[in-house]
Amino acid sequence: MALTDSSSLSTVIDQYLANSNWYGSASAAALRKEAIDWLLVKRPVSYEVAGRSQKLDYEMLRAEFERLNEFLQNNSTLRSPMFSRTVVGGRGRY
């Protein structure tokens, strides 16, 4: 789902939680990263799950965002061998 500026916090949290098993799935990782990005930009103070208020840990979210970013870069289906870089004789070649 594409989140927008007007997406509700509950929609974002649902997307975040629904994609908690993202490792091994680029699509789930992308959806979880999108939810984290929204949370980092909007920075809500808390949210409710099952009637209980929860606080967000922004340091943990930033760290997970970086892990997701790295996973997606390493598992991108968009990479083309035509643009890979090879080191030959100490000099980089594309």
N, C-alpha and C positions, 0 to 999 in steps of 0.2 A: 504494500500500500504506500502510496506517496503521501507523506505528511506535508502539511502546509502550515503557514503562519497561523491559520485559524483552527488547526486541529485541536481537539480537546486533550487535556492532560490524561484523561482516562484512556483515550485512543492510543496515545503515545506509550503509556505504561503497558497497555495490553500488547502492543507491538513489541516492546522491549522484552516482556516476559515470555511471549509466545515464541521468541527466537533465542531462548537461552541455550539451546543445544546447537549453536552455530558452527562449532568447529567441524570442518569437513563439508560444509555447505556454504558456497559463496553467496547464494541468494539469501539464506538466513542471516549470514554475517552482514550483508549489505543492509538488510532490514533492521537489524539490531543497531548497527552503526548509525543509521538514519535516526532512530529513536534517541540514541545517546546524543547525537548532534543537536537535535531539537531541545533536549533537556539542558544541555550545556549553554545553548543560546538563550532560552527562556528563563532558566534558573528558578524553577518553582521552589518554594521553601520546603513543602512537604506534599504528600499525596496519601490517599486512603486505599487500603487493600483490606477487604473483608471487614470493614468498619473500624479498622485501626489506622491511626495516622503513622506514616513512615517518613523519616527524613532522608534526603538524598545525600550521598557521599560523593561530592564532586571530584575529589582526588581519585577515587576508585573509578568513577565514570571516565575521567580523562585517561587513566591507565588502560582501561578496557578499550576505549576508542583507539588508542595507539596500537594495541594488540590486534584489533579488528582491521585497522588500516594495513598493518603489516601482512596479516593473513590474506587480505584481498589483493594486495600488490603481488604477493608470491603465488597466488592461485588465480590470477586473472586469465580469462580465456581470450582477452583482447590483445595480449602480447603477440607480437609478430616477430618471427626469427629474422626477418629482414632488417630489424632495428636493434638486434642484440649487439652487445659490445664484446669484442675479443681482444685480448692482449697478445700481441705478437712481438717478440724481441724487445719487450719493455715499453712498447708503444701501443696505445689503444687504437683499435680499428673498428669501424662500424660496418 
